Amino acid sequence: MGLDVYAVRPSQSRVTDSGAFRRLQEMSPAERGEFGWLHPAELEPFHELPREFATGGVFWPSDGDPTGIRGQVYDEWVSDEFGLSLYELFDPEDVRGLLRRLDDWLERAGNGEVTVPLFGHDSDDGYALSRVRSLVAFLRATAAQELWLFPDY
């Protein structure tokens, strides 16, 4: 199995960050109430993302949900480059932090200061940098709605 990562929002407004989520998990079922993860309120920004595999768009999740990406494709590089794992839950602040780091990385890549990742391909197919830009576009759409990244594996 792989890793799909989805942009989601908590069903309870009191879950605003990882600390609030941990506190909710520590509550009894009666105190906690029903909790779940919901799709983003606005889906259009996710429908507009570049998704063409052959032309370097962000990779679709296995179920084709536009609010998700194939996280396993990016996880090794994100881990090596930034010390983060897409197998972990990201709250909105974590999403913004990764987005800032990726924006900085893209600037350095434009200056030739970093090596562009291959994302599991045997050789550079010419689209690696486009795939990073597509990942940034996905995270920008996620951050704009204060969404979380939910790993599904």
C-alpha positions in Angstrom: 0.0 0.0 0.0 1.0 3.6 -0.5 0.4 6.9 1.2 -2.3 9.3 0.1 -2.4 12.7 1.8 -5.6 14.6 1.9 -6.4 18.3 2.7 -9.1 18.1 5.4 -10.8 20.1 8.1 -11.9 18.9 11.5 -15.6 18.5 12.2 -15.2 20.4 15.4 -14.2 24.0 15.5 -12.4 23.6 18.8 -9.7 21.5 17.0 -7.5 24.3 15.7 -4.1 22.8 16.0 -2.2 19.7 17.0 -2.4 20.5 20.7 -6.2 20.8 20.6 -6.4 17.6 18.6 -4.3 15.7 21.3 -6.5 17.1 24.1 -9.6 15.9 22.2 -8.1 12.4 21.9 -7.5 12.3 25.7 -11.2 13.1 26.4 -13.8 10.4 27.2 -16.2 9.6 24.3 -18.9 11.5 26.1 -16.8 14.7 26.5 -15.3 14.4 23.0 -18.5 14.0 21.1 -18.5 12.8 17.5 -15.4 13.8 15.6 -14.3 13.3 12.0 -12.4 14.8 9.1 -14.3 16.7 6.4 -13.6 17.8 2.9 -12.5 21.4 2.4 -15.4 23.8 2.3 -14.1 25.1 -1.1 -13.2 22.3 -3.6 -12.6 24.5 -6.7 -9.0 25.4 -5.8 -8.2 21.7 -5.7 -9.9 21.0 -9.0 -7.8 23.7 -10.6 -4.4 22.1 -9.6 -2.1 20.8 -12.3 -2.6 17.0 -12.3 -1.3 15.7 -15.6 1.2 12.9 -14.8 2.9 13.1 -18.1 3.4 16.9 -17.9 4.7 17.0 -14.4 1.6 17.8 -12.3 1.0 16.7 -8.8 0.3 13.0 -8.5 -3.4 12.0 -7.8 -4.2 9.8 -4.9 -5.3 6.3 -5.7 -9.0 7.2 -5.4 -8.8 10.3 -7.7 -10.0 12.7 -4.9 -8.9 16.2 -6.0 -8.2 17.1 -2.3 -5.4 14.6 -2.1 -2.0 13.7 -3.4 0.1 10.6 -3.7 2.2 11.4 -0.6 4.5 8.4 -0.9 5.9 9.9 -4.1 7.0 13.0 -2.2 7.7 11.6 1.3 11.3 10.4 0.9 12.3 13.7 -0.6 10.4 15.8 1.9 12.0 13.7 4.7 15.5 14.0 3.3 15.2 17.7 2.5 13.2 19.1 5.4 13.2 16.4 8.1 9.4 16.0 7.9 7.3 13.0 7.1 4.0 13.1 5.2 3.1 10.0 7.2 2.3 12.4 10.0 -0.7 14.6 10.6 0.0 18.3 9.8 -2.1 21.0 11.4 -2.6 24.3 9.5 0.6 25.9 11.1 2.6 22.9 10.0 1.2 23.2 6.5 2.2 26.9 6.3 5.6 26.1 7.6 6.2 23.4 5.0 4.9 25.8 2.3 7.4 28.5 3.4 10.2 26.0 3.3 9.2 24.8 -0.2 8.9 28.4 -1.5 12.5 29.0 -0.2 13.6 25.7 -1.8 12.1 26.7 -5.1 14.0 30.0 -5.0 17.2 28.2 -4.3 16.5 25.7 -7.1 16.0 28.6 -9.5 19.4 29.9 -8.5 20.9 26.4 -9.1 21.8 26.0 -5.4 19.9 22.7 -4.8 19.6 19.4 -6.5 16.1 18.8 -8.1 14.6 15.5 -6.8 13.6 12.6 -9.1 10.7 11.3 -7.2 11.4 7.6 -7.7 12.2 7.8 -11.4 15.4 6.2 -12.7 16.3 9.4 -14.5 15.2 13.0 -14.7 12.1 12.9 -17.0 12.2 16.7 -17.3 9.3 17.3 -14.9 10.8 17.0 -11.5 10.8 20.8 -10.8 7.2 21.0 -12.1 6.2 18.4 -9.6 7.6 20.4 -6.8 5.8 23.5 -8.0 2.6 21.4 -8.2 3.1 20.2 -4.6 3.5 23.9 -3.6 0.3 24.7 -5.4 -1.5 21.9 -3.5 -0.1 23.2 -0.2 -1.0 26.8 -1.1 -4.6 25.7 -1.7 -4.5 23.8 1.6 -3.1 26.7 3.6 -5.5 29.2 2.1 -8.4 27.4 3.8 -6.5 26.6 7.1 -6.7 22.9 6.3 -4.8 20.0 7.8 -2.9 17.3 5.9 -4.2 13.9 6.8 -2.1 10.8 5.9 -4.0 7.7 4.7 -1.9 4.6 4.5 
